[in-house]
Amino acid sequence: SPWIRHAAVDVPPVEQCRYQTFRAMLDSSTGHEATRPVLVGADERGPLIVTLGDLGRVALRADHWRRALCYAQGDSILLLRLPYSSEVPLAAAAVALMSLGLRVVLPMSYDRKSLPEMAAATGCRGVLRSTGVADSHPAAERADELIRGVAEQLGLDLFCLDQLDWHRSSEGQSQSADFDPSEAVDPKREVLVLSTSGSTGAPKLVRYTERALLCVAEAFGLAD
C-alpha cells in the first residue's frame, strides 16, 4: 500500500513543490484540473467526491463568509467534527480557510477540559462544527452541548458547516475562486494547529506552516 511507509520520507525543497501556496493550488482549478478528485468519503446521503474545482468554490464562499464577519488573516478558527459525522466537509473547510490566511485549529479529540484550554491557547475567534444526520445521535448531541457551552464560556462565534454551503451545486458558478490579489498570503505563516490524541498523556499542540504542509504533500505524492 502507498499509505504504509517503513522508512523516513524525503521532504523536497520548497522550490520543487508543484504549488507554493494553497491559493495557487486552487487557482489552478480550471479545465481538466477542476474535475480532479482530491477528497473522497461518504455521509448519510452516500458517497462524497470533492474535486479541486469544488474546493475552489468552497474557498470563495468561505471568503464571503469571513469578510462578512470581519475575520482577518491570522485569525484562528476552531474546526470540530461531531461524532458519526463525515470528515470530508471538515477537510474541505480546512483547506478553504487555510487558503484565505486563517489559522485552523483541529483537535483529534476533545472534552470539557481540553476544548476550552485549546481554544484559549490558540486565541480562537470562532468555532465551526460539522452537521448531518449525526446531529440526532446521543453522542453528537452531547458533543454539540459541550461545544455550545465552551463557545458561550469564551465568547466565541459559533457556526455550522452548512453556513459555508460547502455542498452546494457548482452549476452556474465560477470554476475557481476570485480572490483579491492585494491580500497575498505568506506561505511561511502558521495555518494549522493539530492536537495529539492524548493517549500517552495530556494532548499537545502541533503547529504547521503552509509551506510545511505543501512540502509533506509533495513528498507523499499527494499534490499530483
DODOLO-137528 format. One record per residue: residue in one letter; x, y, z of N, C-alpha, C, O, CB in turn. Coordinates in steps of 0.05 Angstrom, whole numbers, padded with zeros to 5 digits, always signed. Glycine has a CB too. Layout:
N
aXYZXYZXYZXYZXYZ/...
***
This chain:
224
s+00017-00024+00000+00000+00000+00000+00018+00025+00000+00037+00026+00015-00019+00000+00024/p+00011+00045-00016+00027+00070-00017+00024+00086+00009+00039+00105+00013+00019+00087-00041/w+00004+00079+00026-00001+00094+00050+00016+00084+00073+00018+00097+00094-00030+00093+00058/i+00029+00061+00069+00046+00050+00090+00075+00055+00084+00085+00046+00063+00041+00019+00094/r+00088+00069+00101+00117+00076+00097+00134+00063+00119+00127+00066+00143+00121+00107+00095/h+00155+00050+00111+00173+00037+00131+00199+00052+00134+00217+00044+00149+00178+00008+00123/a+00202+00074+00119+00226+00090+00120+00219+00119+00121+00196+00127+00115+00245+00084+00095/a+00238+00135+00129+00233+00164+00131+00226+00175+00103+00236+00166+00083+00257+00179+00142/v+00208+00195+00103+00200+00207+00078+00219+00231+00072+00224+00247+00089+00170+00217+00079/d+00229+00231+00047+00246+00254+00039+00229+00277+00031+00215+00276+00011+00265+00245+00016/v+00229+00298+00047+00214+00322+00041+00230+00339+00021+00253+00347+00027+00207+00338+00067/p+00218+00345-00002+00234+00360-00022+00237+00389-00015+00222+00400+00001+00220+00358-00050/p+00257+00403-00026+00259+00432-00022+00235+00446-00034+00223+00436-00053+00285+00443-00034/v+00228+00468-00022+00204+00482-00029+00202+00489-00059+00181+00489-00070+00200+00507-00012/e+00225+00495-00071+00225+00503-00099+00217+00480-00118+00210+00485-00141+00253+00514-00107/q+00218+00455-00107+00210+00433-00123+00180+00426-00120+00170+00407-00134+00227+00409-00116/c+00167+00440-00103+00138+00434-00098+00122+00444-00121+00127+00466-00133+00129+00447-00072/r+00102+00429-00128+00084+00437-00151+00070+00463-00145+00066+00480-00162+00064+00415-00157/y+00061+00466-00120+00046+00490-00112+00061+00503-00088+00070+00490-00070+00017+00484-00103/q+00064+00529-00090+00077+00544-00068+00058+00553-00047+00066+00558-00024+00091+00568-00080/t+00032+00555-00053+00012+00563-00034-00014+00547-00040-00017+00537-00062+00007+00593-00034/f-00031+00546-00020-00058+00534-00025-00073+00550-00045-00088+00539-00062-00074+00532+00002/r-00070+00576-00044-00085+00593-00063-00076+00587-00092-00093+00586-00110-00080+00622-00057/a-00050+00582-00096-00040+00575-00123-00053+00549-00132-00059+00545-00155-00010+00573-00123/m-00056+00530-00113-00068+00505-00119-00097+00509-00128-00106+00497-00148-00066+00486-00095/l-00112+00525-00113-00140+00530-00120-00143+00546-00146-00162+00542-00161-00154+00544-00097/d-00124+00564-00151-00125+00580-00175-00120+00563-00200-00126+00571-00222-00105+00602-00174/s-00109+00539-00196-00103+00521-00219-00128+00504-00226-00127+00488-00245-00080+00503-00212/s-00150+00508-00211-00173+00491-00214-00190+00500-00238-00213+00508-00235-00190+00491-00189/t-00179+00497-00262-00193+00503-00287-00189+00480-00306-00170+00464-00303-00183+00530-00299/g-00207+00478-00326-00205+00457-00345-00205+00429-00333-00221+00423-00315-00179+00461-00361/h-00186+00412-00342-00185+00385-00333-00179+00384-00303-00189+00366-00288-00164+00369-00349/e-00162+00402-00294-00154+00402-00265-00178+00405-00247-00179+00395-00225-00134+00424-00260/a-00198+00420-00256-00221+00426-00240-00237+00401-00233-00251+00401-00212-00240+00446-00254/t-00235+00380-00249-00251+00356-00244-00235+00335-00230-00244+00312-00226-00261+00345-00271/r-00210+00341-00222-00193+00322-00209-00203+00317-00180-00203+00336-00164-00164+00331-00209/p-00210+00293-00172-00219+00287-00144-00195+00291-00125-00173+00282-00130-00230+00259-00142/v-00201+00305-00103-00180+00310-00083-00188+00300-00055-00171+00296-00038-00172+00339-00082/l-00214+00297-00051-00225+00287-00025-00247+00266-00031-00265+00271-00047-00236+00310-00007/v-00245+00243-00018-00265+00222-00023-00274+00211+00004-00258+00206+00022-00253+00199-00041/g-00300+00208+00007-00311+00198+00032-00341+00192+00028-00350+00186+00006-00306+00217+00055/a-00356+00194+00050-00385+00189+00049-00398+00202+00072-00386+00208+00093-00391+00158+00049/d-00424+00208+00069-00440+00217+00091-00467+00203+00089-00469+00183+00074-00444+00249+00090/e-00487+00212+00104-00513+00199+00104-00527+00198+00077-00545+00182+00073-00531+00211+00125/r-00518+00216+00059-00531+00217+00032-00517+00198+00012-00527+00194-00010-00531+00245+00022/g-00494+00187+00020-00480+00169+00002-00451+00178-00002-00441+00193+00014-00494+00167-00025/p-00438+00169-00023-00410+00176-00028-00406+00206-00032-00424+00219-00043-00400+00161-00053/l-00383+00216-00024-00376+00244-00027-00350+00245-00042-00330+00234-00034-00374+00259+00000/i-00350+00259-00065-00325+00263-00080-00323+00293-00085-00339+00305-00098-00326+00247-00108/v-00301+00305-00074-00296+00333-00076-00273+00337-00096-00251+00327-00092-00290+00346-00048/t-00278+00353-00117-00257+00358-00137-00242+00383-00129-00249+00398-00111-00270+00361-00165/l-00220+00388-00144-00205+00412-00139-00222+00437-00146-00219+00457-00132-00179+00412-00157/g-00239+00435-00166-00257+00457-00172-00276+00462-00150-00282+00485-00144-00271+00452-00198/d-00287+00441-00138-00305+00443-00115-00291+00458-00092-00303+00476-00080-00314+00416-00105/l-00266+00451-00087-00251+00465-00065-00248+00495-00071-00250+00511-00052-00223+00452-00062/g-00243+00502-00096-00241+00530-00103-00267+00545-00097-00267+00567-00087-00234+00533-00132/r-00290+00532-00103-00315+00545-00098-00321+00546-00068-00333+00566-00059-00338+00530-00112/v-00314+00526-00053-00317+00527-00024-00301+00550-00012-00310+00565+00005-00308+00500-00011/a-00276+00554-00023-00259+00576-00013-00271+00603-00019-00269+00621-00003-00231+00573-00026/l-00284+00605-00043-00296+00630-00050-00319+00637-00031-00322+00660-00022-00306+00630-00079/r-00336+00617-00025-00358+00621-00006-00348+00627+00022-00359+00643+00037-00377+00597-00006/a-00326+00613+00030-00314+00618+00056-00303+00646+00057-00303+00659+00079-00292+00597+00061/d-00292+00656+00035-00282+00684+00034-00304+00704+00039-00301+00723+00054-00268+00689+00008/h-00327+00700+00026-00350+00717+00031-00359+00716+00060-00366+00737+00072-00374+00710+00012/w-00359+00692+00071-00367+00687+00099-00349+00702+00118-00358+00716+00137-00368+00657+00105/r-00322+00699+00114-00304+00711+00133-00303+00742+00130-00298+00755+00150-00275+00700+00129/r-00308+00752+00106-00309+00781+00103-00333+00793+00117-00331+00814+00129-00310+00788+00073/a-00356+00779+00115-00380+00788+00129-00376+00789+00159-00388+00805+00173-00404+00770+00122/l-00358+00772+00169-00353+00771+00198-00329+00787+00207-00321+00788+00230-00350+00742+00207/c-00316+00799+00187-00292+00815+00192-00269+00799+00204-00254+00808+00221-00298+00839+00211/y-00267+00774+00195-00244+00757+00203-00220+00764+00184-00224+00767+00160-00251+00727+00201/a-00197+00767+00196-00173+00775+00181-00153+00752+00180-00155+00733+00195-00161+00800+00193/q-00133+00755+00162-00112+00735+00161-00099+00733+00189-00094+00752+00202-00091+00744+00140/g-00093+00708+00196-00081+00703+00222-00101+00697+00244-00093+00686+00265-00065+00726+00230/d-00127+00703+00240-00147+00696+00260-00150+00666+00261-00147+00652+00240-00174+00709+00253/s-00156+00655+00284-00158+00626+00288-00187+00617+00289-00204+00630+00302-00144+00618+00313/i-00193+00595+00275-00220+00583+00275-00217+00554+00285-00201+00539+00275-00232+00584+00246/l-00233+00548+00305-00233+00520+00316-00252+00503+00299-00276+00510+00297-00242+00520+00346/l-00242+00482+00287-00258+00465+00269-00263+00439+00284-00244+00424+00291-00243+00460+00242/l-00289+00432+00288-00296+00409+00304-00315+00390+00290-00334+00399+00278-00308+00418+00330/r-00309+00365+00292-00326+00345+00280-00343+00331+00301-00332+00322+00322-00310+00323+00264/l-00369+00330+00297-00387+00316+00315-00383+00286+00311-00378+00277+00289-00416+00324+00312/p-00387+00269+00332-00385+00240+00328-00404+00230+00307-00426+00240+00305-00390+00226+00355/y-00395+00211+00291-00410+00198+00270-00416+00216+00246-00432+00209+00229-00436+00188+00281/s-00404+00239+00244-00407+00256+00220-00383+00252+00202-00362+00244+00210-00411+00286+00228/s-00387+00259+00176-00366+00255+00156-00343+00274+00160-00347+00297+00169-00378+00258+00128/e-00319+00265+00154-00295+00282+00156-00291+00299+00131-00275+00318+00131-00271+00265+00162/v-00304+00291+00109-00299+00305+00083-00306+00335+00084-00290+00351+00076-00315+00291+00061/p-00330+00343+00094-00336+00371+00096-00316+00387+00113-00308+00409+00106-00364+00376+00107/l-00307+00374+00134-00287+00387+00152-00261+00391+00137-00248+00412+00140-00283+00370+00177/a-00252+00371+00122-00227+00373+00107-00229+00395+00086-00210+00410+00082-00220+00346+00094/a-00252+00396+00072-00256+00417+00051-00255+00444+00064-00243+00463+00053-00282+00412+00036/a-00268+00447+00086-00269+00473+00100-00241+00481+00110-00233+00504+00108-00288+00473+00124/a-00225+00461+00119-00198+00467+00129-00181+00478+00107-00167+00499+00111-00186+00442+00141/v-00181+00466+00083-00164+00475+00061-00174+00503+00053-00157+00520+00047-00166+00456+00038/a-00200+00507+00051-00211+00533+00043-00202+00555+00062-00193+00576+00053-00241+00532+00041/l-00205+00550+00087-00198+00571+00107-00168+00577+00108-00160+00600+00110-00207+00562+00135/m-00152+00556+00105-00123+00560+00105-00114+00576+00080-00096+00592+00082-00108+00533+00106/s-00128+00571+00058-00121+00586+00033-00127+00615+00036-00115+00632+00021-00136+00574+00009/l-00144+00623+00055-00151+00651+00059-00134+00664+00080-00138+00688+00086-00181+00653+00067/g-00115+00649+00091-00097+00661+00111-00107+00658+00140-00095+00668+00158-00094+00690+00106/l-00129+00643+00143-00139+00638+00170-00124+00613+00182-00115+00596+00167-00170+00632+00170/r-00122+00613+00208-00108+00591+00221-00129+00571+00231-00147+00579+00247-00090+00601+00244/v-00127+00546+00223-00146+00526+00230-00135+00510+00254-00113+00500+00254-00152+00507+00207/v-00152+00508+00275-00145+00492+00299-00162+00467+00298-00187+00468+00299-00150+00508+00326/l-00149+00444+00296-00163+00419+00291-00155+00397+00311-00135+00384+00308-00157+00408+00262/p-00171+00394+00332-00165+00374+00352-00172+00346+00344-00193+00342+00331-00178+00380+00379/m-00155+00326+00350-00162+00299+00344-00184+00289+00362-00200+00272+00354-00137+00281+00347/s-00185+00299+00386-00206+00292+00405-00209+00316+00424-00192+00333+00426-00200+00266+00421/y-00232+00317+00438-00236+00340+00457-00255+00332+00479-00272+00314+00475-00246+00365+00442/d-00253+00345+00501-00271+00341+00524-00275+00367+00538-00265+00388+00529-00261+00318+00543/r-00288+00366+00561-00295+00391+00576-00270+00406+00586-00271+00430+00590-00313+00385+00599/k-00249+00391+00590-00224+00404+00600-00207+00414+00577-00197+00436+00577-00208+00384+00617/s-00202+00396+00557-00183+00403+00536-00194+00424+00516-00178+00440+00505-00175+00379+00521/l-00220+00423+00510-00230+00441+00489-00227+00471+00496-00217+00486+00480-00259+00435+00484/p-00236+00480+00520-00232+00508+00526-00203+00516+00529-00195+00538+00522-00247+00515+00552/e-00186+00497+00539-00158+00503+00541-00145+00507+00513-00129+00526+00509-00143+00480+00556/m-00153+00490+00494-00142+00492+00467-00151+00517+00453-00135+00531+00440-00150+00467+00451/a-00177+00524+00457-00188+00548+00444-00174+00573+00455-00168+00591+00440-00218+00549+00448/a-00170+00573+00481-00157+00597+00494-00127+00598+00486-00117+00620+00481-00160+00595+00524/a-00114+00575+00485-00085+00575+00479-00079+00584+00451-00057+00595+00445-00073+00548+00483/t-00098+00580+00432-00093+00587+00404-00108+00613+00397-00107+00622+00373-00103+00565+00386/g-00121+00626+00416-00134+00651+00410-00156+00650+00390-00159+00668+00374-00114+00671+00401/c-00172+00629+00391-00194+00625+00371-00215+00647+00374-00222+00655+00396-00206+00598+00375/r-00224+00656+00351-00246+00675+00350-00273+00662+00345-00294+00672+00354-00241+00696+00328/g-00273+00639+00331-00298+00626+00324-00295+00596+00324-00273+00585+00324-00308+00636+00297/v-00318+00583+00324-00319+00554+00323-00337+00546+00300-00359+00556+00297-00330+00542+00350/l-00327+00528+00283-00342+00517+00260-00345+00487+00265-00325+00473+00266-00328+00524+00233/r-00369+00478+00267-00373+00450+00272-00388+00436+00249-00401+00449+00233-00389+00446+00298/s-00385+00409+00248-00397+00394+00227-00427+00391+00232-00437+00396+00254-00384+00366+00225/t-00441+00381+00212-00470+00377+00214-00477+00351+00200-00460+00338+00188-00486+00401+00201/g-00503+00344+00201-00512+00320+00187-00531+00304+00204-00540+00313+00226-00489+00303+00179/v-00537+00280+00195-00555+00262+00209-00544+00256+00237-00560+00250+00256-00559+00236+00194/a-00518+00257+00239-00505+00251+00265-00515+00270+00287-00512+00264+00311-00475+00253+00263/d-00526+00293+00279-00535+00312+00300-00555+00300+00319-00557+00308+00342-00547+00337+00286/s-00570+00280+00309-00591+00268+00326-00581+00244+00342-00596+00233+00358-00614+00258+00308/h-00556+00237+00339-00544+00215+00354-00538+00225+00382-00528+00247+00385-00518+00204+00340/p-00543+00209+00403-00538+00218+00431-00510+00228+00435-00506+00249+00448-00543+00196+00450/a-00490+00215+00424-00462+00224+00427-00457+00251+00414-00443+00267+00424-00442+00203+00416/a-00470+00254+00391-00467+00280+00377-00481+00302+00392-00472+00325+00393-00478+00278+00348/e-00504+00296+00404-00519+00316+00419-00502+00325+00443-00502+00348+00450-00546+00304+00428/r-00489+00306+00456-00472+00313+00479-00449+00330+00470-00442+00350+00483-00462+00287+00493/a-00436+00323+00448-00414+00338+00438-00423+00366+00430-00409+00386+00435-00401+00325+00414/d-00446+00368+00418-00457+00395+00410-00462+00412+00434-00457+00436+00434-00483+00392+00393/e-00473+00400+00455-00478+00415+00480-00451+00425+00492-00450+00447+00502-00492+00397+00501/l-00431+00408+00491-00404+00416+00501-00393+00439+00485-00384+00459+00496-00385+00392+00500/i-00395+00438+00458-00385+00458+00440-00399+00485+00446-00386+00506+00447-00388+00450+00411/r-00425+00484+00448-00441+00508+00453-00433+00521+00480-00432+00545+00482-00471+00502+00452/g-00429+00503+00500-00422+00514+00526-00394+00527+00526-00391+00548+00538-00422+00491+00546/v-00375+00515+00512-00348+00527+00510-00349+00553+00495-00336+00573+00502-00329+00507+00497/a-00364+00554+00473-00366+00578+00457-00378+00601+00473-00369+00624+00472-00383+00573+00432/e-00398+00594+00489-00411+00615+00506-00391+00624+00528-00389+00647+00535-00437+00604+00518/q-00377+00604+00540-00359+00610+00561-00336+00629+00552-00329+00647+00567-00346+00584+00572/l-00326+00625+00528-00304+00640+00518-00312+00663+00500-00295+00679+00491-00285+00622+00504/g-00338+00666+00496-00347+00688+00479-00340+00684+00449-00333+00704+00436-00336+00714+00488/l-00341+00659+00439-00333+00653+00412-00358+00653+00394-00379+00645+00402-00318+00627+00410/d-00354+00661+00369-00375+00658+00349-00378+00628+00343-00358+00614+00342-00368+00674+00323/l-00403+00619+00339-00408+00591+00334-00423+00588+00308-00444+00601+00304-00424+00578+00358/f-00413+00571+00290-00425+00567+00264-00426+00537+00258-00411+00521+00269-00410+00583+00242/c-00443+00529+00239-00442+00502+00229-00433+00503+00200-00435+00523+00186-00471+00489+00231/l-00422+00480+00190-00410+00479+00163-00430+00486+00141-00423+00496+00120-00398+00452+00158/d-00456+00481+00146-00476+00487+00126-00477+00517+00119-00486+00525+00098-00503+00478+00135/q-00467+00534+00137-00467+00563+00132-00446+00570+00111-00447+00592+00100-00461+00578+00158/l-00428+00551+00105-00409+00555+00083-00420+00545+00057-00408+00548+00035-00383+00542+00089/d-00444+00532+00058-00456+00520+00034-00435+00502+00019-00434+00502-00005-00466+00541+00015/w-00419+00488+00035-00396+00473+00023-00406+00453+00002-00391+00446-00016-00380+00460+00045/h-00431+00443+00006-00441+00421-00012-00459+00432-00034-00470+00416-00049-00456+00401+00004/r-00461+00458-00037-00479+00470-00057-00470+00462-00085-00447+00459-00091-00479+00500-00054/s-00490+00458-00103-00484+00451-00130-00467+00472-00144-00469+00496-00139-00510+00448-00146/s-00449+00462-00161-00430+00480-00174-00441+00492-00200-00428+00508-00214-00404+00466-00180/e-00466+00484-00207-00478+00493-00233-00480+00524-00233-00491+00536-00215-00505+00481-00237/g-00469+00535-00255-00471+00564-00258-00452+00580-00242-00453+00605-00242-00498+00573-00252/q-00433+00567-00228-00414+00581-00211-00387+00582-00225-00381+00567-00244-00411+00567-00184/s-00371+00602-00217-00344+00604-00227-00328+00579-00221-00333+00567-00200-00330+00629-00215/q-00310+00571-00239-00295+00547-00235-00272+00551-00215-00261+00531-00205-00283+00538-00261/s-00266+00575-00208-00244+00580-00189-00251+00604-00171-00267+00620-00178-00217+00584-00203/a-00237+00605-00149-00243+00627-00130-00230+00653-00140-00206+00653-00148-00232+00620-00102/d-00245+00674-00139-00235+00700-00149-00226+00716-00125-00240+00733-00114-00257+00716-00164/f-00201+00711-00116-00190+00724-00092-00179+00751-00099-00171+00757-00121-00169+00706-00080/d-00179+00768-00079-00167+00795-00081-00137+00792-00082-00125+00784-00062-00176+00814-00058/p-00123+00799-00104-00094+00795-00106-00079+00813-00086-00055+00807-00081-00085+00801-00134/s-00092+00834-00075-00078+00851-00056-00075+00837-00029-00060+00847-00012-00093+00877-00053/e-00089+00815-00025-00088+00801+00000-00070+00776-00002-00078+00754+00005-00116+00793+00010/a-00046+00779-00012-00028+00757-00014-00021+00745+00013-00020+00760+00033-00002+00766-00028/v-00018+00719+00014-00014+00705+00039+00015+00695+00040+00025+00683+00021-00034+00682+00042/d+00028+00699+00063+00056+00689+00067+00056+00659+00072+00044+00650+00091+00069+00704+00091/p+00068+00643+00054+00068+00614+00058+00083+00605+00083+00081+00581+00090+00080+00601+00034/k+00098+00622+00095+00113+00615+00119+00096+00619+00145+00105+00614+00167+00139+00630+00121/r+00072+00629+00141+00055+00634+00164+00044+00608+00175+00043+00588+00160+00032+00654+00156/e+00035+00608+00199+00024+00584+00211-00006+00581+00203-00021+00600+00206+00026+00585+00243/v-00013+00559+00192-00041+00556+00182-00056+00533+00195-00081+00532+00194-00040+00551+00152/l-00042+00515+00209-00056+00492+00221-00044+00486+00248-00020+00484+00251-00054+00468+00202/v-00062+00481+00267-00054+00472+00294-00069+00446+00299-00094+00447+00301-00059+00494+00316/l-00055+00424+00302-00067+00399+00309-00062+00392+00337-00041+00400+00349-00057+00376+00290/s-00080+00377+00349-00074+00366+00376-00068+00337+00374-00080+00323+00357-00097+00372+00396/t-00050+00327+00390-00046+00298+00392-00070+00285+00406-00086+00299+00419-00019+00291+00406/s-00072+00259+00405-00095+00245+00416-00096+00246+00446-00118+00243+00458-00096+00217+00407/g-00073+00249+00459-00073+00249+00488-00072+00221+00500-00075+00217+00524-00097+00263+00499/s-00067+00201+00483-00067+00173+00492-00043+00167+00510-00044+00148+00526-00066+00154+00468/t-00022+00183+00509+00001+00178+00526+00006+00201+00545+00028+00204+00556+00026+00174+00508/g-00015+00217+00549-00012+00240+00568-00030+00262+00558-00048+00258+00542+00017+00249+00570/a-00025+00286+00568-00041+00309+00560-00037+00315+00531-00015+00314+00521-00033+00334+00577/p-00059+00322+00516-00056+00328+00487-00037+00352+00483-00037+00371+00499-00084+00335+00475/k-00021+00350+00462-00002+00371+00456-00009+00384+00429-00021+00371+00412+00027+00360+00455/l-00002+00409+00426-00008+00423+00402+00015+00421+00382+00038+00426+00390-00015+00453+00408/v+00009+00414+00357+00030+00412+00336+00023+00433+00315+00000+00434+00305+00031+00383+00324/r+00042+00450+00309+00037+00473+00291+00050+00469+00264+00073+00459+00263+00046+00499+00304/y+00036+00477+00243+00046+00474+00216+00044+00500+00200+00024+00515+00203+00031+00452+00201/t+00064+00506+00184+00062+00528+00165+00050+00517+00139+00049+00493+00134+00090+00541+00160/e+00041+00535+00122+00030+00527+00096+00052+00513+00080+00046+00493+00067+00019+00551+00081/r+00076+00524+00080+00098+00513+00065+00104+00484+00074+00109+00467+00057+00123+00530+00067/a+00103+00480+00100+00109+00453+00110+00088+00433+00101+00095+00410+00093+00110+00453+00141/l+00063+00440+00102+00042+00422+00093+00045+00415+00063+00041+00392+00056+00014+00435+00098/l+00051+00435+00047+00053+00430+00018+00078+00413+00012+00077+00397-00006+00055+00457+00003/c+00099+00417+00027+00123+00401+00023+00118+00371+00030+00127+00353+00017+00147+00412+00039/v+00104+00367+00052+00097+00340+00061+00079+00327+00040+00082+00303+00033+00084+00339+00089/a+00059+00342+00030+00041+00331+00009+00057+00323-00015+00051+00303-00028+00019+00351+00002/e+00076+00340-00023+00093+00334-00046+00109+00308-00041+00112+00292-00059+00112+00357-00052/a+00119+00305-00017+00136+00282-00010+00120+00256-00013+00130+00236-00022+00147+00284+00018/f+00094+00257-00006+00077+00233-00007+00064+00230-00034+00048+00211-00039+00057+00234+00014/g+00069+00249-00053+00057+00248-00079+00028+00256-00079+00013+00250-00098+00059+00221-00090/l+00018+00270-00058-00010+00278-00056-00016+00303-00072-00040+00309-00075-00017+00282-00027/a+00004+00317-00081-00001+00341-00097-00007+00336-00126-00014+00354-00141+00022+00361-00094/d-00003+00311-00135-00007+00304-00163-00036+00295-00168-00043+00289-00190+00013+00281-00171/
***
